[in-house]
Amino acid sequence: MIAYLRGKILSKADNAIVIDAQGVGYEVACSPQVVGALPEVGAQGELHIHTHYKADGAALFGFSSPQEKSLFLSLIKVDSVGPKSALNILSAAPCEEIVSLIEDGDVASLSKLPKISKKTAEHLVVKLKGKLSDILLTSSGSTLKVSSTRRLRTEAMTALSHLGFKPQDVERTLSDLNEEVWLGDLQSVIRLALNDLSGNL
């Protein structure tokens, strides 16, 4: 079973890469965030790997960190969540945020993330709540970071809604903001969001 790969990046697509590890080219399915975080084609990259076996062969799934891989393995244990669905869930938000929402039982916030329906959110909370805390503990400061991001997101949602923008437009815009934006203050988040929302009034 392949658990880790390091080698030259041969090609990159939206949801997969091909990596040359000791002369063998491995095709690995990844979330768009993982693909984007990898070096450019021709450079050396590394991935934590889950080898998924099925009737017609094996498929490789790649992750940036052991924590992300651990969350993926927990997700695919949930009924109706297969590997591809799990990758979609991982692409909805940072790993720590997804874990925190599930651990808090926050179905409402979880279901507002892209590609996660209310039914799926409820299923994840029922099956995984109380079982993911170790993932947060493996990354120092993650809980504090997630808590701060969620608070800032809620405040931005409220402020922009009061300005007359539709909730669904606000949700979409905030979800599209780069992760670095959430390290700033509320005014910075609102200013950047307004650049996208200005045509939706």
PyRosetta script that sets phi, psi and omega in degrees:
from pyrosetta import init, pose_from_sequence

init()
pose = pose_from_sequence("MIAYLRGKILSKADNAIVIDAQGVGYEVACSPQVVGALPEVGAQGELHIHTHYKADGAALFGFSSPQEKSLFLSLIKVDSVGPKSALNILSAAPCEEIVSLIEDGDVASLSKLPKISKKTAEHLVVKLKGKLSDILLTSSGSTLKVSSTRRLRTEAMTALSHLGFKPQDVERTLSDLNEEVWLGDLQSVIRLALNDLSGNL")
pose.set_psi(1, 129.6)
pose.set_omega(1, 179.2)
pose.set_phi(2, -83.5)
pose.set_psi(2, 126.2)
pose.set_omega(2, -178.8)
pose.set_phi(3, -117.2)
pose.set_psi(3, -13.1)
pose.set_omega(3, -176.8)
pose.set_phi(4, -159.6)
pose.set_psi(4, 140.7)
pose.set_omega(4, 176.8)
pose.set_phi(5, -134.7)
pose.set_psi(5, 139.7)
pose.set_omega(5, 174.5)
pose.set_phi(6, -138.6)
pose.set_psi(6, 129.8)
pose.set_omega(6, -179.6)
pose.set_phi(7, 175.4)
pose.set_psi(7, -165.3)
pose.set_omega(7, -177.5)
pose.set_phi(8, -81.9)
pose.set_psi(8, 131.9)
pose.set_omega(8, 177.3)
pose.set_phi(9, -77.0)
pose.set_psi(9, 115.6)
pose.set_omega(9, -178.2)
pose.set_phi(10, -88.6)
pose.set_psi(10, -35.2)
pose.set_omega(10, 179.7)
pose.set_phi(11, -159.7)
pose.set_psi(11, 156.3)
pose.set_omega(11, 178.9)
pose.set_phi(12, -135.5)
pose.set_psi(12, 133.8)
pose.set_omega(12, 172.2)
pose.set_phi(13, -123.4)
pose.set_psi(13, -176.7)
pose.set_omega(13, -177.4)
pose.set_phi(14, -61.9)
pose.set_psi(14, -38.9)
pose.set_omega(14, -173.1)
pose.set_phi(15, -126.4)
pose.set_psi(15, 18.9)
pose.set_omega(15, -179.0)
pose.set_phi(16, -163.4)
pose.set_psi(16, 158.2)
pose.set_omega(16, 173.8)
pose.set_phi(17, -136.4)
pose.set_psi(17, 164.3)
pose.set_omega(17, 169.1)
pose.set_phi(18, -120.1)
pose.set_psi(18, 126.5)
pose.set_omega(18, -176.9)
pose.set_phi(19, -123.1)
pose.set_psi(19, 133.5)
pose.set_omega(19, -179.7)
pose.set_phi(20, -92.6)
pose.set_psi(20, 109.0)
pose.set_omega(20, 178.0)
pose.set_phi(21, -113.5)
pose.set_psi(21, 105.6)
pose.set_omega(21, 179.7)
pose.set_phi(22, 56.3)
pose.set_psi(22, 44.6)
pose.set_omega(22, 174.7)
pose.set_phi(23, 85.8)
pose.set_psi(23, -0.6)
pose.set_omega(23, 177.8)
pose.set_phi(24, -112.4)
pose.set_psi(24, 129.1)
pose.set_omega(24, 179.3)
pose.set_phi(25, -91.1)
pose.set_psi(25, 117.7)
pose.set_omega(25, -179.5)
pose.set_phi(26, -106.0)
pose.set_psi(26, 127.9)
pose.set_omega(26, 174.0)
pose.set_phi(27, -89.1)
pose.set_psi(27, 125.7)
pose.set_omega(27, -174.6)
pose.set_phi(28, -127.2)
pose.set_psi(28, 125.1)
pose.set_omega(28, 175.0)
pose.set_phi(29, -77.8)
pose.set_psi(29, 135.0)
pose.set_omega(29, -178.2)
pose.set_phi(30, -142.7)
pose.set_psi(30, 161.0)
pose.set_omega(30, 172.3)
pose.set_phi(31, -73.3)
pose.set_psi(31, 157.4)
pose.set_omega(31, 178.2)
pose.set_phi(32, -56.5)
pose.set_psi(32, -33.8)
pose.set_omega(32, 179.4)
pose.set_phi(33, -65.3)
pose.set_psi(33, -40.7)
pose.set_omega(33, 179.2)
pose.set_phi(34, -66.6)
pose.set_psi(34, -43.9)
pose.set_omega(34, 177.9)
pose.set_phi(35, -58.8)
pose.set_psi(35, -44.6)
pose.set_omega(35, -178.5)
pose.set_phi(36, -65.9)
pose.set_psi(36, -29.7)
pose.set_omega(36, -178.1)
pose.set_phi(37, -80.2)
pose.set_psi(37, -16.3)
pose.set_omega(37, -179.9)
pose.set_phi(38, -75.4)
pose.set_psi(38, 155.5)
pose.set_omega(38, 177.4)
pose.set_phi(39, -62.0)
pose.set_psi(39, 169.8)
pose.set_omega(39, 179.7)
pose.set_phi(40, -68.6)
pose.set_psi(40, 161.8)
pose.set_omega(40, 177.6)
pose.set_phi(41, -55.7)
pose.set_psi(41, 132.6)
pose.set_omega(41, -179.0)
pose.set_phi(42, 102.3)
pose.set_psi(42, -18.6)
pose.set_omega(42, 179.4)
pose.set_phi(43, -92.5)
pose.set_psi(43, 170.1)
pose.set_omega(43, 178.6)
pose.set_phi(44, -85.1)
pose.set_psi(44, 136.9)
pose.set_omega(44, 177.5)
pose.set_phi(45, -139.2)
pose.set_psi(45, 169.2)
pose.set_omega(45, 178.8)
pose.set_phi(46, -144.3)
pose.set_psi(46, 149.1)
pose.set_omega(46, -178.8)
pose.set_phi(47, -144.0)
pose.set_psi(47, 143.9)
pose.set_omega(47, 168.4)
pose.set_phi(48, -85.1)
pose.set_psi(48, 134.0)
pose.set_omega(48, -168.7)
pose.set_phi(49, -118.6)
pose.set_psi(49, 140.1)
pose.set_omega(49, 166.1)
pose.set_phi(50, -114.0)
pose.set_psi(50, 126.2)
pose.set_omega(50, 176.7)
pose.set_phi(51, -95.0)
pose.set_psi(51, 114.1)
pose.set_omega(51, -176.7)
pose.set_phi(52, -104.3)
pose.set_psi(52, 120.4)
pose.set_omega(52, -178.5)
pose.set_phi(53, -95.6)
pose.set_psi(53, 138.0)
pose.set_omega(53, 177.6)
pose.set_phi(54, -143.3)
pose.set_psi(54, 178.1)
pose.set_omega(54, -172.9)
pose.set_phi(55, -58.9)
pose.set_psi(55, -37.4)
pose.set_omega(55, -175.9)
pose.set_phi(56, -97.7)
pose.set_psi(56, 17.1)
pose.set_omega(56, 177.2)
pose.set_phi(57, 132.4)
pose.set_psi(57, -161.3)
pose.set_omega(57, -178.6)
pose.set_phi(58, -116.7)
pose.set_psi(58, 151.0)
pose.set_omega(58, 176.7)
pose.set_phi(59, -130.5)
pose.set_psi(59, 144.5)
pose.set_omega(59, -179.9)
pose.set_phi(60, -105.0)
pose.set_psi(60, 136.2)
pose.set_omega(60, 177.0)
pose.set_phi(61, -122.2)
pose.set_psi(61, 132.4)
pose.set_omega(61, -173.2)
pose.set_phi(62, -113.6)
pose.set_psi(62, 148.9)
pose.set_omega(62, -176.0)
pose.set_phi(63, -140.4)
pose.set_psi(63, 152.3)
pose.set_omega(63, -178.2)
pose.set_phi(64, -77.0)
pose.set_psi(64, -25.1)
pose.set_omega(64, -174.7)
pose.set_phi(65, -144.8)
pose.set_psi(65, 159.5)
pose.set_omega(65, 175.2)
pose.set_phi(66, -61.8)
pose.set_psi(66, -32.0)
pose.set_omega(66, 179.9)
pose.set_phi(67, -65.6)
pose.set_psi(67, -42.3)
pose.set_omega(67, 178.8)
pose.set_phi(68, -65.0)
pose.set_psi(68, -40.7)
pose.set_omega(68, 177.3)
pose.set_phi(69, -63.5)
pose.set_psi(69, -41.2)
pose.set_omega(69, 179.6)
pose.set_phi(70, -62.3)
pose.set_psi(70, -41.2)
pose.set_omega(70, 178.0)
pose.set_phi(71, -64.9)
pose.set_psi(71, -42.6)
pose.set_omega(71, 178.1)
pose.set_phi(72, -56.9)
pose.set_psi(72, -46.4)
pose.set_omega(72, -179.2)
pose.set_phi(73, -63.1)
pose.set_psi(73, -34.4)
pose.set_omega(73, 176.8)
pose.set_phi(74, -70.3)
pose.set_psi(74, -39.9)
pose.set_omega(74, -178.7)
pose.set_phi(75, -63.1)
pose.set_psi(75, -42.4)
pose.set_omega(75, -175.2)
pose.set_phi(76, -74.6)
pose.set_psi(76, -6.1)
pose.set_omega(76, 174.5)
pose.set_phi(77, -83.0)
pose.set_psi(77, -12.9)
pose.set_omega(77, 179.2)
pose.set_phi(78, -80.5)
pose.set_psi(78, 134.3)
pose.set_omega(78, 178.6)
pose.set_phi(79, -54.6)
pose.set_psi(79, 137.5)
pose.set_omega(79, 176.0)
pose.set_phi(80, 76.9)
pose.set_psi(80, -1.6)
pose.set_omega(80, 176.1)
pose.set_phi(81, -106.8)
pose.set_psi(81, 104.3)
pose.set_omega(81, 177.7)
pose.set_phi(82, -91.5)
pose.set_psi(82, -179.9)
pose.set_omega(82, -179.0)
pose.set_phi(83, -56.7)
pose.set_psi(83, -43.5)
pose.set_omega(83, -178.9)
pose.set_phi(84, -67.1)
pose.set_psi(84, -39.9)
pose.set_omega(84, 177.2)
pose.set_phi(85, -64.7)
pose.set_psi(85, -38.7)
pose.set_omega(85, 179.2)
pose.set_phi(86, -63.3)
pose.set_psi(86, -39.5)
pose.set_omega(86, 176.9)
pose.set_phi(87, -64.1)
pose.set_psi(87, -38.3)
pose.set_omega(87, 177.2)
pose.set_phi(88, -62.2)
pose.set_psi(88, -41.1)
pose.set_omega(88, 179.0)
pose.set_phi(89, -64.5)
pose.set_psi(89, -43.5)
pose.set_omega(89, 179.5)
pose.set_phi(90, -63.7)
pose.set_psi(90, -28.5)
pose.set_omega(90, -179.3)
pose.set_phi(91, -79.4)
pose.set_psi(91, -7.6)
pose.set_omega(91, -175.4)
pose.set_phi(92, -77.2)
pose.set_psi(92, -28.0)
pose.set_omega(92, -175.7)
pose.set_phi(93, -168.6)
pose.set_psi(93, 166.3)
pose.set_omega(93, 175.1)
pose.set_phi(94, -56.9)
pose.set_psi(94, 147.2)
pose.set_omega(94, -177.9)
pose.set_phi(95, -49.8)
pose.set_psi(95, -47.5)
pose.set_omega(95, -176.7)
pose.set_phi(96, -62.6)
pose.set_psi(96, -35.6)
pose.set_omega(96, -179.9)
pose.set_phi(97, -68.2)
pose.set_psi(97, -43.0)
pose.set_omega(97, 179.2)
pose.set_phi(98, -61.8)
pose.set_psi(98, -45.7)
pose.set_omega(98, 179.1)
pose.set_phi(99, -60.4)
pose.set_psi(99, -45.2)
pose.set_omega(99, -178.2)
pose.set_phi(100, -61.9)
pose.set_psi(100, -42.0)
pose.set_omega(100, -179.8)
pose.set_phi(101, -65.5)
pose.set_psi(101, -40.7)
pose.set_omega(101, 179.0)
pose.set_phi(102, -66.5)
pose.set_psi(102, -44.7)
pose.set_omega(102, -179.3)
pose.set_phi(103, -64.2)
pose.set_psi(103, -32.9)
pose.set_omega(103, 178.1)
pose.set_phi(104, -80.6)
pose.set_psi(104, -9.7)
pose.set_omega(104, -176.9)
pose.set_phi(105, 69.0)
pose.set_psi(105, 26.5)
pose.set_omega(105, -175.3)
pose.set_phi(106, -86.5)
pose.set_psi(106, 77.5)
pose.set_omega(106, -178.5)
pose.set_phi(107, -62.4)
pose.set_psi(107, -39.3)
pose.set_omega(107, -177.5)
pose.set_phi(108, -59.9)
pose.set_psi(108, -49.5)
pose.set_omega(108, -179.6)
pose.set_phi(109, -69.6)
pose.set_psi(109, -37.3)
pose.set_omega(109, -179.3)
pose.set_phi(110, -64.0)
pose.set_psi(110, -41.4)
pose.set_omega(110, -177.5)
pose.set_phi(111, -74.4)
pose.set_psi(111, -12.8)
pose.set_omega(111, 177.1)
pose.set_phi(112, -85.1)
pose.set_psi(112, -11.1)
pose.set_omega(112, 176.9)
pose.set_phi(113, -72.4)
pose.set_psi(113, 149.3)
pose.set_omega(113, 179.8)
pose.set_phi(114, -57.9)
pose.set_psi(114, 140.7)
pose.set_omega(114, 173.8)
pose.set_phi(115, 70.2)
pose.set_psi(115, 10.5)
pose.set_omega(115, 177.2)
pose.set_phi(116, -120.3)
pose.set_psi(116, 109.3)
pose.set_omega(116, 179.8)
pose.set_phi(117, -76.6)
pose.set_psi(117, 166.1)
pose.set_omega(117, 178.8)
pose.set_phi(118, -62.9)
pose.set_psi(118, -39.7)
pose.set_omega(118, 179.9)
pose.set_phi(119, -62.9)
pose.set_psi(119, -43.3)
pose.set_omega(119, 178.6)
pose.set_phi(120, -65.3)
pose.set_psi(120, -42.1)
pose.set_omega(120, 179.0)
pose.set_phi(121, -59.6)
pose.set_psi(121, -44.3)
pose.set_omega(121, 179.1)
pose.set_phi(122, -62.5)
pose.set_psi(122, -41.0)
pose.set_omega(122, -179.0)
pose.set_phi(123, -63.9)
pose.set_psi(123, -43.3)
pose.set_omega(123, -179.3)
pose.set_phi(124, -63.6)
pose.set_psi(124, -42.3)
pose.set_omega(124, -179.5)
pose.set_phi(125, -65.5)
pose.set_psi(125, -44.7)
pose.set_omega(125, -179.0)
pose.set_phi(126, -61.9)
pose.set_psi(126, -42.0)
pose.set_omega(126, -174.0)
pose.set_phi(127, -85.0)
pose.set_psi(127, -30.0)
pose.set_omega(127, -169.5)
pose.set_phi(128, -115.7)
pose.set_psi(128, -13.8)
pose.set_omega(128, -178.5)
pose.set_phi(129, -57.8)
pose.set_psi(129, 131.7)
pose.set_omega(129, -179.8)
pose.set_phi(130, 88.1)
pose.set_psi(130, -0.8)
pose.set_omega(130, -176.0)
pose.set_phi(131, -116.6)
pose.set_psi(131, 2.2)
pose.set_omega(131, -172.9)
pose.set_phi(132, -117.4)
pose.set_psi(132, 2.2)
pose.set_omega(132, -173.9)
pose.set_phi(133, -60.4)
pose.set_psi(133, -30.8)
pose.set_omega(133, -179.7)
pose.set_phi(134, -62.3)
pose.set_psi(134, -28.9)
pose.set_omega(134, 179.6)
pose.set_phi(135, -65.3)
pose.set_psi(135, -40.9)
pose.set_omega(135, 178.1)
pose.set_phi(136, -69.1)
pose.set_psi(136, -37.4)
pose.set_omega(136, -176.9)
pose.set_phi(137, -66.7)
pose.set_psi(137, -22.1)
pose.set_omega(137, -177.7)
pose.set_phi(138, -78.5)
pose.set_psi(138, -8.5)
pose.set_omega(138, 179.9)
pose.set_phi(139, -125.4)
pose.set_psi(139, 106.8)
pose.set_omega(139, -175.8)
pose.set_phi(140, -60.1)
pose.set_psi(140, 130.0)
pose.set_omega(140, 176.6)
pose.set_phi(141, 84.3)
pose.set_psi(141, -2.4)
pose.set_omega(141, -175.9)
pose.set_phi(142, -62.9)
pose.set_psi(142, -43.7)
pose.set_omega(142, -177.1)
pose.set_phi(143, -61.3)
pose.set_psi(143, -42.6)
pose.set_omega(143, 179.4)
pose.set_phi(144, -63.7)
pose.set_psi(144, -42.8)
pose.set_omega(144, -179.8)
pose.set_phi(145, -62.2)
pose.set_psi(145, -44.9)
pose.set_omega(145, -179.1)
pose.set_phi(146, -64.6)
pose.set_psi(146, -42.7)
pose.set_omega(146, 180.0)
pose.set_phi(147, -60.5)
pose.set_psi(147, -42.6)
pose.set_omega(147, 179.8)
pose.set_phi(148, -65.9)
pose.set_psi(148, -42.5)
pose.set_omega(148, 179.7)
pose.set_phi(149, -63.4)
pose.set_psi(149, -43.6)
pose.set_omega(149, -179.3)
pose.set_phi(150, -64.5)
pose.set_psi(150, -40.5)
pose.set_omega(150, 179.5)
pose.set_phi(151, -64.4)
pose.set_psi(151, -44.3)
pose.set_omega(151, 179.7)
pose.set_phi(152, -63.7)
pose.set_psi(152, -40.1)
pose.set_omega(152, 179.6)
pose.set_phi(153, -63.9)
pose.set_psi(153, -43.5)
pose.set_omega(153, 179.5)
pose.set_phi(154, -62.9)
pose.set_psi(154, -43.4)
pose.set_omega(154, 179.4)
pose.set_phi(155, -64.3)
pose.set_psi(155, -39.5)
pose.set_omega(155, 179.2)
pose.set_phi(156, -67.3)
pose.set_psi(156, -40.6)
pose.set_omega(156, 177.2)
pose.set_phi(157, -57.4)
pose.set_psi(157, -48.2)
pose.set_omega(157, -178.1)
pose.set_phi(158, -63.1)
pose.set_psi(158, -47.7)
pose.set_omega(158, -177.4)
pose.set_phi(159, -63.2)
pose.set_psi(159, -45.0)
pose.set_omega(159, -178.1)
pose.set_phi(160, -70.2)
pose.set_psi(160, -34.0)
pose.set_omega(160, 176.9)
pose.set_phi(161, -66.1)
pose.set_psi(161, -37.7)
pose.set_omega(161, 178.4)
pose.set_phi(162, -67.3)
pose.set_psi(162, -21.6)
pose.set_omega(162, 177.8)
pose.set_phi(163, -81.6)
pose.set_psi(163, -3.4)
pose.set_omega(163, 175.0)
pose.set_phi(164, 103.3)
pose.set_psi(164, 5.8)
pose.set_omega(164, 179.5)
pose.set_phi(165, -82.9)
pose.set_psi(165, 148.5)
pose.set_omega(165, 179.4)
pose.set_phi(166, -68.8)
pose.set_psi(166, 137.2)
pose.set_omega(166, -179.2)
pose.set_phi(167, -52.9)
pose.set_psi(167, -40.1)
pose.set_omega(167, -178.3)
pose.set_phi(168, -67.2)
pose.set_psi(168, -33.9)
pose.set_omega(168, 177.5)
pose.set_phi(169, -69.9)
pose.set_psi(169, -38.7)
pose.set_omega(169, 179.2)
pose.set_phi(170, -65.1)
pose.set_psi(170, -44.6)
pose.set_omega(170, 179.2)
pose.set_phi(171, -58.0)
pose.set_psi(171, -47.6)
pose.set_omega(171, -178.9)
pose.set_phi(172, -60.6)
pose.set_psi(172, -46.3)
pose.set_omega(172, -177.2)
pose.set_phi(173, -64.7)
pose.set_psi(173, -44.9)
pose.set_omega(173, -179.3)
pose.set_phi(174, -65.6)
pose.set_psi(174, -35.6)
pose.set_omega(174, 179.5)
pose.set_phi(175, -68.8)
pose.set_psi(175, -26.3)
pose.set_omega(175, -178.1)
pose.set_phi(176, -84.7)
pose.set_psi(176, -11.3)
pose.set_omega(176, -178.6)
pose.set_phi(177, -68.1)
pose.set_psi(177, 145.0)
pose.set_omega(177, 178.1)
pose.set_phi(178, -64.2)
pose.set_psi(178, 150.1)
pose.set_omega(178, -177.7)
pose.set_phi(179, -58.5)
pose.set_psi(179, -33.6)
pose.set_omega(179, -177.7)
pose.set_phi(180, -63.2)
pose.set_psi(180, -27.0)
pose.set_omega(180, -179.1)
pose.set_phi(181, -59.2)
pose.set_psi(181, -35.2)
pose.set_omega(181, -175.3)
pose.set_phi(182, -75.4)
pose.set_psi(182, -2.8)
pose.set_omega(182, 174.5)
pose.set_phi(183, -85.4)
pose.set_psi(183, -9.3)
pose.set_omega(183, -179.6)
pose.set_phi(184, -91.8)
pose.set_psi(184, -158.9)
pose.set_omega(184, -179.2)
pose.set_phi(185, -101.8)
pose.set_psi(185, 175.7)
pose.set_omega(185, -176.2)
pose.set_phi(186, -61.0)
pose.set_psi(186, -41.0)
pose.set_omega(186, -178.3)
pose.set_phi(187, -61.1)
pose.set_psi(187, -39.1)
pose.set_omega(187, -179.9)
pose.set_phi(188, -66.0)
pose.set_psi(188, -42.1)
pose.set_omega(188, 179.1)
pose.set_phi(189, -62.5)
pose.set_psi(189, -46.9)
pose.set_omega(189, -178.5)
pose.set_phi(190, -64.2)
pose.set_psi(190, -42.1)
pose.set_omega(190, -179.4)
pose.set_phi(191, -60.8)
pose.set_psi(191, -44.7)
pose.set_omega(191, 179.6)
pose.set_phi(192, -68.2)
pose.set_psi(192, -38.9)
pose.set_omega(192, 179.3)
pose.set_phi(193, -65.0)
pose.set_psi(193, -38.0)
pose.set_omega(193, -179.3)
pose.set_phi(194, -63.1)
pose.set_psi(194, -29.7)
pose.set_omega(194, 178.3)
pose.set_phi(195, -60.2)
pose.set_psi(195, -34.5)
pose.set_omega(195, -179.2)
pose.set_phi(196, -88.5)
pose.set_psi(196, -33.3)
pose.set_omega(196, -173.9)
pose.set_phi(197, -84.6)
pose.set_psi(197, -12.5)
pose.set_omega(197, -171.6)
pose.set_phi(198, -56.1)
pose.set_psi(198, -25.8)
pose.set_omega(198, -179.8)
pose.set_phi(199, -94.2)
pose.set_psi(199, 6.8)
pose.set_omega(199, -175.0)
pose.set_phi(200, -107.1)
pose.set_psi(200, 8.0)
pose.set_omega(200, 178.3)
pose.set_phi(201, -78.1)
pose.dump_pdb("model.pdb")
